[in-house]
Amino acid sequence: MAPDAWHEVRRTARRTLTVIGLVLATALGLLLVYATRRVLVWILVAVFFAVALNPAVDWMQQHVPRCRRWLATLVVFLAVFALLGGLGALFVVPLVHQGARIADELPRFVEQVQSGDGPIGRLSERYHIVEHVRANAEPLREHVAGLGGPTVAVARGAAITAAAIVTIFVLSYLMVLQAPKVTGSLLALLPARRAERARRLGHECARTITGYLTGNLLISVIAGTGTFIALTVLGVPFAPLIALFVGITDLIPLVGATIGAVVAVLAGFTQSMTAGIVLIVFFVVYQQVENHLLQPVIFARTVKLNPLTVLISILIGVELAGIAGALLAIPVAAMIQIVVRDLWGEHRRRAAAAGGGPDRSADDTGPAGTGRDTAPPDEAGAAGPAGAG
């Protein structure tokens, strides 16, 4: 075989092996991602919360004398735990109290069902609940006896959820604690100009996540307040407790508002048929207003996104990743916007430098467009193509 033909065969074989290796490496990477998808989601959520809490730690470290990083991180996380514990107590304590009250009144509810008196009795009589239960007593008993498997699955899911919460908090704590060292090590690998640019982009992305959390909390407060007013006007019992539940579940993307609405509507039907129907109409209208007005407008102000972009990003996130996609869609879209604006500004700067024109890209490098052209008039005039006067 001629030497040239032999070299060509070796070159073709080397390229083929390289392509096969890349394909195998890609398949192995995708398999690894799929196998560890649950842990990767936990890490992603931990990064989300770490970025949101890091500004508070930085502020405390800068404004409190002799406050070390570990102490500022500990105080911020203890404050978060106290806030969550307070919300839990605000919800659980009335729930336990009202649960004991319902248990005390349970015989009266049973009597109303049997006699057809009261709102519960009238509902039972209208839909023939007692006759249905009696006619299906044996299947219901067998169904209850077979709930062992689903109960174990629910207990397993609860254990996994508890482990996820603990893991996410621990990861967030360590990320915030080690943030200066990690970011410093990464930025040290870059040239000074690029390091400053990366630091600015990271700051803007962190501010975006903080704005998203602030906007989400504001929407939940509006949902809880509106629910409380509606329940109070209709005379539904336990209105503060149900409104608090609706506000908390509204924090959950995609399904949270529906869960809260179902509980509130069921409570309304226990009061009267009219109250239940009015609450159905209220929540249908409110969820349309929240999804198509409140979320786009509030997130447009807190995350600096166009309302149309907010709505499109939520739809795409839900379609791609369900609840996790809905949670991350808005901040991810905002961060993409920040990076694209920065890249576009850098492109215009280089194009202006290559063409000999004035550099006006500073107007586009910042997310808020706050830059200004600082070139002196004589330099700007001399740099233009017709500036050689």
DARA-V778508 format. One record per pair of residues at least 12 apart in sequence whose C-alpha atoms are under 10 Angstrom apart, sorted by the first residue. I is the first residue (numbers start at 1). J is the second residue. Records with the same first field share a line. If there is no record, write none. Layout:
I->J + J
//
This chain:
38->164
39->164 + 167 + 168
41->164 + 168 + 324
42->164 + 165 + 167 + 168 + 169 + 171 + 172
43->164 + 167 + 168 + 171 + 172
44->168 + 171 + 172 + 324 + 328
45->168 + 169 + 171 + 172 + 324 + 327 + 328
46->165 + 167 + 168 + 169 + 170 + 171 + 172 + 173 + 174 + 175 + 176
47->168 + 171 + 172 + 173 + 175 + 176
48->168 + 172 + 206 + 209 + 210 + 213 + 327 + 328 + 331
49->168 + 169 + 171 + 172 + 173 + 175 + 176 + 209 + 210 + 213
50->168 + 169 + 171 + 172 + 173 + 174 + 175 + 176 + 177 + 179 + 206 + 209
51->172 + 175 + 176 + 179 + 202 + 203 + 205 + 206 + 207 + 208 + 209 + 210
52->172 + 176 + 205 + 206 + 207 + 208 + 209 + 210 + 211 + 212 + 213 + 214
53->73 + 76 + 77 + 80 + 172 + 173 + 176 + 206 + 209 + 210
54->72 + 73 + 76 + 172 + 173 + 175 + 176 + 177 + 179 + 180 + 206 + 210
55->176 + 203 + 206 + 207 + 210
56->72 + 73 + 75 + 76 + 77
57->69 + 70 + 71 + 72 + 73 + 74 + 75 + 76 + 77 + 176 + 177
58->72 + 73 + 176 + 180
59->72
60->72 + 73 + 75 + 76
61->73
69->176 + 177 + 178 + 179 + 180
70->173 + 174 + 176 + 177 + 178
71->177
72->176 + 177
73->173 + 174 + 176 + 177 + 178
74->173 + 176 + 177
76->173
77->169 + 172 + 173 + 176
81->169
87->244 + 248
88->248
90->241 + 244
91->240 + 241 + 242 + 244 + 245 + 248
92->241
93->241
94->238 + 240 + 241
95->238 + 241 + 242
98->238 + 241
109->121
112->124 + 125
113->125 + 129 + 130
114->129 + 130
118->270 + 271 + 272
119->269 + 270 + 271 + 272 + 273
120->269 + 270 + 271 + 272 + 273
121->270
122->272 + 273
123->269 + 270 + 272 + 273
183->195 + 198 + 199 + 202
184->199
186->198
187->199
197->342 + 365
198->339
200->366
201->335 + 338 + 339 + 342 + 365 + 366 + 367
202->335 + 338 + 339
204->334 + 335 + 338 + 339 + 366 + 367 + 368
205->303 + 331 + 332 + 334 + 335 + 336 + 337 + 338 + 339 + 367
206->331 + 335
207->302 + 303 + 331 + 335
208->299 + 302 + 303 + 304 + 305 + 330 + 331 + 332 + 333 + 334 + 335 + 338
209->302 + 303 + 328 + 330 + 331 + 332 + 334 + 335
210->302 + 303 + 331
211->298 + 299 + 300 + 301 + 302 + 303 + 304 + 331
212->298 + 299 + 300 + 301 + 302 + 303 + 304 + 327 + 328 + 330 + 331 + 334
213->251 + 299 + 302 + 303 + 331
214->298 + 299 + 302 + 303
215->294 + 295 + 297 + 298 + 299 + 300 + 301 + 302 + 303
216->250 + 251 + 252 + 253 + 295 + 298 + 299 + 302 + 327
217->247 + 248 + 250 + 251
218->247 + 251 + 294 + 295 + 298
219->247 + 250 + 251 + 290 + 294 + 295 + 298 + 299
220->244 + 246 + 247 + 248 + 249 + 250 + 251 + 252 + 257 + 290
221->243 + 244 + 246 + 247 + 248 + 250 + 251
222->247 + 250 + 290 + 294
223->243 + 244 + 246 + 247 + 248 + 249 + 250 + 251 + 257 + 260 + 283 + 286 + 287 + 290
224->240 + 241 + 242 + 243 + 244 + 245 + 246 + 247 + 248 + 249 + 250 + 260
225->240 + 243 + 244 + 246 + 247
226->243 + 246 + 247 + 282 + 283 + 286
227->239 + 240 + 242 + 243 + 244 + 245 + 246 + 247 + 260 + 261 + 264 + 279 + 282 + 283 + 286
228->240 + 241 + 242 + 243 + 244 + 246 + 247 + 264
229->243
230->243 + 264 + 275 + 278 + 279 + 282 + 283
231->243 + 264 + 265 + 267 + 268 + 275 + 278 + 279
233->275
234->268 + 271 + 272 + 274 + 275 + 276 + 278 + 279
235->268 + 271 + 272 + 275
236->264 + 265 + 267 + 268 + 269 + 270 + 271 + 272 + 275 + 276
237->267 + 268 + 270 + 271
238->264 + 267
239->264 + 267 + 268
241->264
242->260 + 261 + 263 + 264 + 265 + 267
243->260 + 261 + 263 + 264
244->260
245->257 + 259 + 260 + 261 + 263 + 264
246->258 + 259 + 260 + 261 + 262 + 263 + 264
247->260
248->260
249->261
251->327
252->323 + 324 + 326 + 327
253->314 + 318 + 322 + 323 + 324 + 325 + 326 + 327 + 328
254->291 + 314 + 318 + 322 + 323 + 324 + 325 + 326 + 327
255->322 + 323
256->323
257->283 + 286 + 287 + 290
258->283 + 284 + 287
260->283
261->279 + 280 + 282 + 283 + 284 + 287
262->279 + 280 + 283
264->276 + 279 + 280 + 283
265->277 + 278 + 279 + 280 + 281 + 282 + 283
266->279 + 280
267->279
268->280
291->311 + 314
292->307 + 308 + 310 + 311
293->307 + 311
294->307
295->307 + 310 + 311 + 314
296->308 + 309 + 310 + 311 + 312 + 314 + 330
297->310 + 311
298->310
299->311 + 330 + 331 + 334
300->330 + 334
303->330 + 331 + 333 + 334 + 335
304->334 + 337 + 338 + 367 + 368
305->330 + 331 + 333 + 334 + 335 + 337
306->334
309->330 + 333 + 334
310->329 + 330 + 331 + 333 + 334
311->329 + 330
312->329 + 330 + 333
313->325 + 326 + 328 + 329 + 330 + 331 + 332 + 333 + 334
314->326 + 327 + 328 + 329 + 330 + 333
315->329
316->329
317->329 + 330 + 332 + 333
334->367
335->367
337->367
338->365 + 366 + 367 + 368
339->365 + 366 + 367
340->364 + 365 + 367
341->364 + 365 + 366 + 367 + 368 + 369
342->361 + 362 + 364 + 365 + 366 + 367
343->364 + 365
344->361 + 364 + 365
345->359 + 360 + 361 + 362 + 363 + 364 + 365 + 366 + 369
346->361 + 362 + 364 + 365
347->361 + 364 + 365
348->360 + 361 + 362 + 364 + 365
349->361 + 362 + 364 + 365
352->383 + 384
353->383
355->383 + 384 + 385
356->380 + 382 + 383 + 384 + 385
357->380 + 381 + 382 + 383 + 384 + 385 + 386 + 387
358->373 + 374 + 375 + 376 + 377 + 379 + 380 + 381 + 382 + 383 + 384 + 385
359->372 + 373 + 374 + 375 + 380 + 383
360->372 + 373 + 374 + 375
361->373
362->374
//
